[in-house]
Amino acid sequence: MQRAVNAALESKFVTLDLKSIAGEGIFEGYASLFNRADMSGDVVLPGAFRESLGRRGASGIKLLFQHDPSEPIGVWQRIVEDKRGLFVRGRLLLELARAREIHLLMRAGAVDGLSIGFRAVSARRDRATGQRRLEKIDLWEISVVTFPMLPEARVAAVKQRPGIPEVAVARDGQRRLIARLAATARHLRHHHHSQRTGL
């Protein structure tokens, strides 16, 4: 095995259990699962988030949409490691129009994932399997995402201005996705209004 340190901000996707979405915008699920290899061959080890969470706490981790720093949509109420992985509970700020749209999409099942934005502080690569075993993670943000809906939307490390870390985003696919999500939200709002008014 070989130790590796990655300074770039990366992302990992986990499907969200949307049965836990409440009407007031509170939701919960796992943002990361321990000891499971993802499609890129990375395995997050138990305890990987401990130091970062101890330093930042839930209030220091941003809740974003699609890893876009210009789209904060709520706050994390709880982020903890347990035996399964990184358990999170968040609250969408429904006073924001964007958060209300995303809330509708989540309840409809159009948005069904969580993805962490992080720096790999300490990792080991297994030469036999090719897996990268993430031992220590610096967690920056957790996003509500829909990447699996667009296979062509690839994550790319886009460097920001000097002094800002690289951010893992899917720029072209993200723009198309946001346009589709906005159209779906408009349709859901119209459907909800029609049901209320009987039109």
Secondary structure as UniProt FT lines:
FT   STRAND          2..15
FT   HELIX           18..20
FT   TURN            23..24
FT   STRAND          26..34
FT   TURN            39..40
FT   STRAND          42..44
FT   TURN            46..49
FT   HELIX           50..56
FT   HELIX           58..60
FT   STRAND          62..65
FT   TURN            66..67
FT   STRAND          68..81
FT   STRAND          85..92
FT   TURN            94..95
FT   HELIX           97..108
FT   STRAND          113..125
FT   TURN            127..129
FT   STRAND          132..145
FT   HELIX           147..149
FT   TURN            151..152
FT   STRAND          156..158
FT   TURN            162..163
FT   STRAND          167..169
FT   HELIX           171..197
//
